[in-house]
Amino acid sequence: MPDILKEKTLIKEMFRDVLLEIIREERIKFYDTIIPTVSDEEMKDIEKRYGSSSKYKKEDFVDMTDWVMNES
């Protein structure tokens, strides 16, 4: 009986891990879908209007990469 319980626990953990991975992948696909892409021409216009991103202070921005990648 203890072996069956161990197997059941292992299967649950594997299933959970697979589901979490699928959710992460789908979240990234969703973000890719809702974040618009820009053409080279549009990017040049943005840089013309607002300048290069290198002129802005790094502390004025929040890097959300970890949040997006690690959100469970």
C-alpha positions as CSV (number, residue, x, y, z in Angstrom):
1,M,0.0,0.0,0.0
2,P,2.8,2.5,0.8
3,D,4.2,2.0,-2.8
4,I,0.8,3.0,-4.3
5,L,0.8,6.1,-2.2
6,K,4.3,7.0,-3.3
7,E,3.4,6.4,-6.9
8,K,0.2,8.5,-6.6
9,T,2.2,11.3,-5.0
10,L,4.9,11.1,-7.8
11,I,2.2,11.2,-10.5
12,K,0.5,14.2,-8.9
13,E,3.9,16.1,-8.7
14,M,4.7,15.2,-12.3
15,F,1.2,16.3,-13.5
16,R,1.5,19.6,-11.5
17,D,4.9,20.3,-13.0
18,V,3.6,19.6,-16.6
19,L,0.7,21.9,-16.0
20,L,2.8,24.7,-14.6
21,E,5.1,24.5,-17.6
22,I,2.2,24.6,-20.0
23,I,0.8,27.6,-18.2
24,R,4.1,29.4,-18.4
25,E,4.4,28.7,-22.1
26,E,0.8,29.9,-22.8
27,R,1.4,33.1,-20.7
28,I,4.5,33.9,-22.8
29,K,2.4,33.3,-26.0
30,F,-0.3,35.6,-24.6
31,Y,2.2,38.4,-23.9
32,D,3.6,38.0,-27.4
33,T,0.1,38.4,-28.8
34,I,-0.9,41.5,-26.8
35,I,2.4,43.4,-27.2
36,P,2.4,45.1,-30.5
37,T,5.3,44.9,-32.9
38,V,6.6,47.9,-34.7
39,S,8.1,48.3,-38.1
40,D,11.6,49.8,-38.7
41,E,9.9,53.0,-39.8
42,E,7.8,53.2,-36.7
43,M,10.8,52.5,-34.5
44,K,12.7,55.4,-36.2
45,D,9.8,57.7,-35.6
46,I,9.7,56.7,-31.9
47,E,13.4,57.3,-31.5
48,K,13.0,60.7,-33.3
49,R,10.2,61.8,-31.0
50,Y,11.6,60.4,-27.7
51,G,15.3,59.8,-28.3
52,S,17.3,56.7,-27.6
53,S,16.4,54.6,-24.6
54,S,20.1,55.0,-23.5
55,K,19.4,58.6,-22.6
56,Y,16.9,57.6,-19.9
57,K,17.9,56.7,-16.3
58,K,17.7,53.0,-15.6
59,E,16.1,53.6,-12.2
60,D,13.1,55.3,-14.0
61,F,12.1,51.8,-15.3
62,V,11.0,48.6,-13.8
63,D,12.4,45.4,-15.3
64,M,9.5,43.0,-15.4
65,T,11.3,40.1,-17.1
66,D,11.6,38.0,-13.9
67,W,7.9,38.7,-13.1
68,V,6.8,37.6,-16.5
69,M,9.0,34.5,-16.7
70,N,8.5,33.3,-13.1
71,E,4.9,34.1,-12.5
72,S,3.1,30.9,-11.5
